[in-house]
Amino acid sequence: MRHSRVLRYDRLVGMAKTEIPEQMENAPRSPILSMKRAHHLFLLSLLASALCAQSSSDPRSRRNKGTNLKPATVAVFASGDFYGMPYRLIEPLEIKDGVRYPLILNLHGRAGIGDDNLSSLRPWSATFADPEWRAAFPCFVVTPQSWSSWSAFNERPPEMTPETIAQFPKIWQRLIQARLSDVSELSTGSLTMTFLLLDQMAREFPIDTDRVYVLGHSMGGFGSWNAIWTDPERFAAAIPSAGGLTPWKDPAKFKNVPVWAFHGTDDPTVPYAFSQRIFDRLAEVGGNIKLTAMDGVKHGSSAHAFAYEGDDPEKGWTTSSASEKCDPTPRIWDWLFRQRRR
């Protein structure tokens, strides 16, 4: 295995089954969890603890590039740890009795990988700490830190035979051929751990589970797509920036989740075609997706996506809608907080 966090799944299951405490059966549940699912997720949390312990001495698991945010901005984000997964949390400026608040899951890109609970705070995260923004959009914002890609436990692609690869778009064929050994590995499960964290937050805080959103850029954009593919009933909306979805996953699975995707047409890192492919598929099935194409923008689409005030045809920044289901609201945060899980 190339990464010390990637261990045999069956071995870890055996380890975790001996550690599940009996009191878990009587533990408080999130309203969105069944007893069976909560028990299963707790098992996965123990697996994650084992993964973290196994990798504690592996320097490759800690990139820790730090953040460019001002110390005063970082201080707004409370620091936490969930079974070895670091996270940052912002609460509403005021929590009123009897009121439940939306939750934003904020996923960092590859530069945020690590365990310092700091590198995960990317430039757009400063928006969530701004007092005016917090007053206008009272919500919780959680920013977990991943040790790898945003993928679920035991997430495996199909067997990569030449015949299978030939069925994918050519741009994906090249990437898969170049990274064939990577896609065959067992996932390290940071997305599953993130879902566990969301469930725990729903038990502890007054969160409106019908208004849980996910957003991110680059690797976090991929993570946003993967989150709504993995569990589309969990999310009320998503904002992926410069992301994509591996070609063996059908976007039709989340056709009813409102999505507003952003991508620079000149992106040399993550091809614009990745977002266009998802949009085209959802247009075929009447999906609820908007795609904003930004001419002249390279990989820095997050700087515009998470501050979007409307299209600018003169610059070549235009938004397409896949169906009549799409909410035409032009400002990104107004659009996001209008969305509710149906």
C-alpha positions in Angstrom: 0.0 0.0 0.0 1.2 3.5 -0.8 -0.3 5.2 2.2 -0.2 4.0 5.8 -3.8 5.0 6.4 -4.9 2.4 3.8 -5.4 -0.8 5.7 -7.3 -4.0 5.1 -11.0 -3.2 5.7 -11.8 -6.7 7.0 -9.0 -6.5 9.6 -10.3 -3.2 10.9 -13.9 -4.4 11.1 -12.7 -7.2 13.3 -10.7 -4.8 15.5 -13.7 -2.4 15.9 -16.3 -5.0 16.6 -14.4 -5.9 19.8 -14.5 -2.2 20.9 -18.1 -1.1 20.4 -19.4 -0.2 23.9 -22.7 -1.5 25.0 -23.9 1.9 26.0 -23.9 2.9 22.3 -27.2 1.2 22.0 -28.7 3.8 24.4 -26.8 6.8 23.1 -28.8 9.9 21.9 -29.6 9.8 18.2 -29.7 12.5 15.6 -33.2 12.8 14.2 -31.9 11.8 10.8 -30.3 8.6 12.1 -31.9 5.2 12.6 -30.6 2.9 15.4 -29.1 0.5 12.8 -27.4 3.3 10.9 -26.0 4.9 14.0 -24.5 1.6 15.2 -23.0 1.1 11.7 -21.5 4.6 11.7 -20.1 4.3 15.1 -18.3 1.2 13.9 -16.9 3.2 11.1 -15.7 5.9 13.5 -13.7 3.2 15.4 -12.2 2.2 12.1 -11.2 5.7 11.5 -9.5 5.9 14.9 -7.5 2.8 14.0 -6.5 4.4 10.7 -5.4 7.6 12.5 -3.4 5.6 15.0 -1.7 3.6 12.3 -0.6 6.7 10.4 0.6 8.9 13.2 4.2 8.4 12.3 3.8 8.8 8.5 5.0 12.3 7.4 3.2 11.9 4.1 -0.1 12.2 5.9 0.6 15.7 7.2 1.1 18.3 4.5 0.1 21.3 6.7 0.8 24.3 4.4 -0.9 26.7 6.8 -3.3 29.4 5.9 -3.1 33.0 4.6 -6.0 34.1 6.8 -5.4 36.7 9.4 -5.0 35.5 13.0 -8.1 37.4 14.0 -10.1 35.6 11.3 -8.8 32.2 12.3 -9.7 32.9 15.9 -13.4 33.1 14.9 -13.3 29.4 14.0 -13.4 27.2 17.1 -11.1 24.2 17.0 -12.3 20.7 17.5 -11.3 17.0 17.0 -13.6 14.2 16.0 -12.1 10.7 16.3 -8.8 12.0 15.0 -10.3 14.3 12.3 -9.5 17.9 13.1 -12.3 20.5 12.3 -13.1 24.1 12.7 -16.6 25.4 13.6 -18.4 28.7 13.4 -21.7 29.1 15.2 -24.4 31.8 14.5 -23.7 35.1 16.2 -26.8 34.6 18.3 -28.6 31.3 18.9 -32.3 31.9 19.7 -34.4 29.5 21.7 -36.5 27.3 19.5 -34.7 28.2 16.3 -32.8 25.7 14.1 -30.1 27.0 11.8 -28.6 25.9 8.5 -25.3 24.1 8.3 -22.6 24.6 5.7 -20.1 21.8 5.2 -17.0 23.6 3.9 -14.5 21.2 2.1 -10.9 22.3 1.5 -8.8 21.5 -1.6 -5.6 19.5 -1.8 -3.6 22.4 -0.2 -5.6 21.8 3.0 -4.6 18.2 3.5 -3.0 17.6 6.9 -3.7 17.5 10.6 -2.8 21.0 11.9 -6.4 22.1 11.8 -5.3 25.3 10.1 -4.4 24.5 6.5 -8.1 23.6 5.9 -9.0 27.2 6.2 -8.7 28.4 2.6 -9.1 32.0 1.3 -12.9 31.8 0.8 -13.3 30.6 4.4 -12.8 34.2 5.5 -16.3 35.0 4.2 -17.8 32.9 6.9 -16.0 34.8 9.7 -17.1 38.2 8.4 -19.5 39.8 10.9 -21.7 41.3 8.3 -22.0 38.0 6.5 -22.8 36.2 9.7 -25.5 38.7 10.6 -27.1 38.3 7.2 -26.8 34.5 7.1 -27.0 33.0 10.6 -25.8 29.4 10.3 -23.2 26.9 11.4 -20.1 26.3 9.3 -18.0 23.3 9.8 -14.6 22.8 8.1 -13.1 19.3 8.6 -9.6 18.5 7.6 -9.0 15.5 5.4 -5.9 13.3 5.4 -6.6 12.3 1.7 -9.3 12.8 -0.9 -12.9 13.3 0.1 -14.1 9.7 -0.3 -16.1 7.2 1.7 -14.9 4.1 3.5 -14.4 1.1 1.3 -15.1 3.1 -1.8 -13.9 1.1 -4.8 -14.1 1.9 -8.5 -15.0 -0.9 -11.0 -12.2 -3.2 -12.1 -10.1 -1.1 -14.5 -9.9 -3.4 -17.5 -9.0 -1.9 -20.9 -12.7 -2.5 -21.9 -14.0 -0.6 -18.9 -11.6 2.3 -19.4 -12.6 2.6 -23.0 -16.2 3.4 -22.0 -15.1 6.6 -20.2 -14.6 10.0 -21.8 -11.2 10.4 -23.4 -10.1 13.0 -20.9 -10.8 10.6 -18.0 -9.2 7.7 -19.9 -5.8 9.5 -19.8 -6.1 10.4 -16.1 -7.1 6.9 -15.1 -4.3 5.3 -17.1 -1.8 7.7 -15.4 -3.1 7.0 -11.9 -4.3 3.4 -12.2 -2.6 2.3 -9.0 -4.2 5.1 -7.0 -7.8 4.4 -7.9 -7.5 0.8 -7.1 -6.7 1.4 -3.4 -9.1 1.2 -0.5 -10.4 4.6 0.4 -9.3 6.2 3.7 -12.8 7.3 4.4 -12.5 11.0 5.3 -16.0 11.6 3.7 -17.5 8.9 5.9 -15.9 10.5 9.0 -17.3 13.9 7.9 -20.8 12.4 7.7 -20.3 11.1 11.2 -19.3 14.5 12.4 -22.4 16.1 10.8 -24.6 13.5 12.6 -22.9 14.3 15.9 -23.4 18.0 15.3 -27.1 17.4 14.7 -27.4 15.8 18.1 -25.5 18.6 19.9 -26.6 21.8 18.1 -29.9 23.3 16.9 -29.3 22.4 13.3 -32.0 22.4 10.6 -31.3 19.0 9.0 -33.4 20.1 6.0 -30.9 22.9 5.3 -27.5 21.2 5.2 -25.3 22.4 2.4 -21.9 21.4 1.0 -19.4 23.4 -0.9 -15.7 23.3 -1.8 -13.1 24.1 -4.4 -10.8 21.8 -6.5 -10.4 18.6 -4.3 -13.2 20.1 -2.2 -15.2 20.6 -5.4 -14.7 16.9 -6.1 -15.7 16.2 -2.5 -18.9 18.2 -2.9 -19.9 16.2 -5.9 -19.0 13.0 -4.2 -20.9 14.0 -1.0 -24.2 14.4 -2.8 -23.6 11.3 -4.9 -22.8 9.2 -1.8 -25.8 10.5 0.3 -28.1 12.7 -1.8 -30.8 12.7 0.8 -28.6 14.4 3.3 -28.1 17.6 1.5 -30.3 20.5 0.6 -27.8 22.0 -2.0 -24.2 22.0 -3.2 -21.8 24.5 -4.6 -18.8 22.7 -6.3 -16.1 24.9 -7.7 -13.6 23.5 -10.2 -14.5 19.9 -9.3 -15.6 16.7 -11.0 -17.1 13.3 -10.5 -15.3 10.1 -11.4 -16.9 8.7 -14.6 -18.3 5.5 -13.1 -20.6 7.5 -10.9 -23.9 8.5 -12.5 -24.9 12.1 -11.6 -28.5 11.1 -12.1 -28.4 9.7 -8.6 -28.6 13.3 -7.2 -30.7 14.9 -9.9 -33.1 16.3 -7.3 -30.4 18.1 -5.2 -30.1 21.8 -6.1 -26.5 22.4 -7.4 -24.8 25.6 -8.5 -21.5 24.6 -10.0 -18.7 27.0 -11.0 -15.7 26.4 -13.3 -13.2 28.5 -15.2 -13.1 27.6 -18.9 -9.3 28.0 -18.9 -8.7 25.8 -15.9 -5.4 23.9 -16.6 -5.6 21.9 -13.4 -9.2 20.5 -13.4 -10.6 20.6 -16.9 -13.8 22.6 -17.4 -15.1 19.5 -19.3 -15.5 17.7 -15.9 -18.3 20.1 -14.8 -19.8 20.3 -18.3 -20.1 16.5 -18.4 -22.1 16.4 -15.1 -24.3 19.3 -16.3 -25.1 17.6 -19.6 -26.0 14.3 -17.8 -28.3 16.1 -15.4 -29.9 18.0 -18.3 -30.8 14.7 -19.8 -32.7 13.6 -16.7 -34.2 17.0 -15.8 -31.8 17.6 -12.9 -31.7 20.7 -10.7 -28.3 22.2 -11.6 -26.9 25.5 -12.7 -23.4 25.8 -14.2 -21.6 29.1 -14.3 -18.8 29.1 -16.9 -16.2 31.8 -16.4 -14.2 32.7 -19.5 -10.6 33.6 -18.9 -10.6 32.1 -15.4 -8.0 29.4 -14.6 -8.0 27.3 -11.4 -9.0 30.2 -9.2 -12.7 30.0 -9.7 -13.4 29.9 -5.9 -12.4 33.6 -5.6 -15.5 34.3 -7.8 -17.8 31.5 -7.0 -18.2 32.2 -3.3 -18.8 35.9 -3.9 -20.9 35.6 -7.0 -23.3 38.5 -7.6 -24.7 37.6 -11.0 -23.6 37.0 -14.6 -21.4 39.3 -16.6 -21.9 38.4 -20.3 -19.3 41.0 -21.4 -16.6 39.0 -19.5 -18.1 35.7 -20.7 -19.4 34.7 -17.3 -22.7 33.1 -17.9 -24.9 30.6 -16.1 -26.8 27.8 -17.7 -29.8 25.9 -16.2 -30.4 22.3 -16.8 -34.2 22.5 -16.3 -37.1 24.6 -15.1 -36.5 23.3 -11.5 -33.5 25.6 -11.1 -33.8 28.6 -8.8 -32.8 31.7 -10.9 -31.7 33.7 -7.9 -28.5 35.5 -9.1 -26.5 36.0 -5.9 -24.8 32.9 -4.6 -25.6 33.2 -0.8 -29.2 34.3 -1.4 -29.6 31.3 -3.6 -28.0 28.9 -1.2 -30.0 29.8 1.8 -33.3 29.6 -0.2 -32.7 25.8 -0.7 -34.4 23.2 1.5 -34.3 19.5 1.4 -37.4 18.2 -0.3 
